Amino acid sequence: MTTTIEALVPEKVAQYDAHFSRHRAESGRGDYHFMPFEPDDPEGPRGLDPRMLELPLDDVGWQRWWVARPAGEDRVIGHVDLKGQHLKAALHRCELGIGIERAWRGQGLGRRLMAAAIDFARDTPSIEWVDLRVFGHNLNARALYQALGFEEIGLVRDLVRIEGESIDDVMMTLNVS
């Protein structure tokens, strides 16, 4: 089935939130954990604040999101986001996050979502670096990021423990200037 990728606008955040709830419930269920908290942890993410999508890129905390949908449907099945740093002096860097629902993985959607975010960063003169973090055991994601030019720059051993599993965190970066 074909999919479309589009920028997320504030009016469509509820569709993203529904996707995120489904995606969050998949972490650690049937495969590995990919979020740094237990799926039912009440302290986990509470959803996207649509006001962040409208902040200018020279404001701390700005965010830009892209979502994937099956062609002709309103349902979101994957996303990628760029988030500006929380220090004015670090706004030349942003952090990337990505998530794809299990049924849609392995079809090239991650590469297409990543391309949308990387193209945006490359076309934005104020952004020079895109950073990301990925769990060490997520070898497929790490291979994709490396294929797209990201370099591993650090490792934090045993960063989190989820359901008794010790998980390493790998830091990666891409120069887009």
C-alpha atoms as one frame of an Amber mdcrd trajectory, in Angstrom:
protein
   0.000   0.000   0.000   1.329   3.455  -0.812   1.850   6.065   1.841   2.074
   9.833   1.845   4.306  11.994   3.992   3.224  15.475   4.979   4.087  18.150
   7.499   2.013  17.921  10.657  -0.165  20.972  11.228  -1.744  21.926  14.581
  -5.236  20.997  13.381  -4.119  17.369  12.844  -2.360  16.777  16.184  -5.196
  14.541  17.460  -4.486  12.109  14.591  -0.812  12.080  15.568  -1.739  11.493
  19.232  -3.787   8.417  18.248  -0.789   7.058  16.327   1.543   7.737  19.231
  -0.737   5.862  21.642  -0.713   2.814  19.352   3.037   3.074  18.781   3.834
   3.541  22.480   1.833   0.404  23.344   4.066  -1.626  20.976   7.341  -0.808
  22.767   8.675  -3.994  24.333   5.659  -6.025  23.248   6.739  -8.825  20.939
  10.170  -7.325  20.279  12.529  -4.832  21.909  11.875  -1.625  23.791  12.315
   1.525  21.712  11.061   4.144  24.167  12.860   5.068  27.411   9.938   4.208
  29.675   7.573   1.336  30.294   4.519   1.354  27.983   2.071   1.981  30.835
   4.275   4.456  32.750   2.126   7.463  33.726   5.280   9.613  33.685   5.818
   8.940  29.961   5.107  11.469  27.196   1.710  13.115  27.351   1.351  14.162
  23.720   2.401  16.943  21.428   1.762  20.595  22.244   0.528  22.094  18.934
   1.901  25.534  19.889   5.448  24.183  19.483   4.792  23.586  15.775   4.314
  27.308  15.231   7.370  28.613  17.092   9.936  30.321  14.861  13.168  28.410
  14.359  15.082  31.001  16.367  12.975  30.302  19.489  14.119  27.669  21.961
  11.988  24.551  21.917  10.661  24.876  18.352   9.410  21.647  16.768   8.624
  20.458  13.256   6.914  17.126  12.587   6.109  15.043   9.519   3.651  12.165
   9.490   3.063   9.188   7.233  -0.436   8.110   6.253  -1.755   5.303   4.082
  -2.775   6.920   0.784  -6.291   8.325   0.971  -6.591   7.892   4.757  -6.428
  10.325   7.672  -4.813   7.744   9.967  -1.181   8.417  10.969   1.079   5.339
  10.971   4.516   6.906  11.389   6.222  10.159  12.260   9.538  11.950  12.371
  10.256  15.108  14.298  12.942  17.722  14.687  13.140  19.615  17.957  15.169
  22.730  18.576  17.406  22.841  21.597  16.368  24.470  24.863  19.376  26.792
  24.922  19.548  29.801  22.578  23.283  29.184  22.112  22.574  25.640  20.817
  19.922  26.404  18.188  22.347  25.445  15.414  21.556  21.864  16.485  18.281
  19.957  16.627  17.251  16.512  17.802  15.486  13.977  15.599  12.943  11.424
  16.754  11.115   8.839  14.686   8.488   6.177  15.201   6.683   3.765  12.880
   3.940   1.369  13.877   5.053  -2.271  13.710   2.832  -3.274  10.760   4.464
  -0.592   8.598   8.135  -1.257   9.408  10.526  -2.747   6.884   8.923  -1.051
   3.875  11.241   1.939   3.458   8.966   4.307   5.339  11.645   5.174   7.900
  14.050   6.213   5.160  11.370   8.406   3.535  10.415  10.052   6.833  14.087
  10.646   7.670  14.640  12.198   4.225  11.832  14.711   4.848  13.406  15.835
   8.122  16.980  15.873   6.791  15.934  17.835   3.682  14.219  20.394   5.928
  17.355  20.699   8.076  19.618  21.059   5.020  17.315  23.768   3.608  17.361
  25.702   6.899  20.531  27.812   7.131  20.331  28.112  10.927  20.528  24.317
  11.403  23.981  22.785  11.106  23.645  19.538  13.042  20.939  16.915  13.482
  21.427  14.725  16.547  19.601  11.579  17.591  19.664   8.917  20.237  18.879
   5.266  19.664  18.922   2.243  21.927  22.021   0.138  21.338  20.065  -3.055
  20.600  18.084  -1.393  17.766  20.490  -2.526  15.068  18.100  -1.942  12.147
  17.604   1.711  13.111  21.331   2.224  13.693  22.090   0.771  10.238  19.533
   3.088   8.605  20.933   6.153  10.378  24.487   5.242   9.374  23.380   4.690
   5.761  21.935   8.231   5.835  25.283   9.646   6.999  24.858   9.792  10.771
  27.968   9.029  12.810  28.007   7.395  16.210  29.599   9.835  18.651  28.883
   8.348  22.046  27.539   5.492  24.085  25.949   5.542  27.515  25.972   2.036
  28.944  22.976   0.948  31.011  21.181   4.293  30.552  17.767   2.893  31.398
  16.343  -0.301  32.816  12.924  -1.258  31.544  11.157  -4.345  32.830  14.507
  -5.560  34.169  16.370  -5.056  30.871  19.513  -2.907  30.878  19.539  -0.713
  27.760  22.456   1.219  26.273  21.922   4.554  24.523  23.850   5.465  21.357
  24.260   9.120  20.363  24.581   9.923  16.660  24.940  13.132  14.657  24.770
  14.379  11.075  26.325  17.624   9.803  23.827  19.199   7.379  25.642  22.489
   6.735
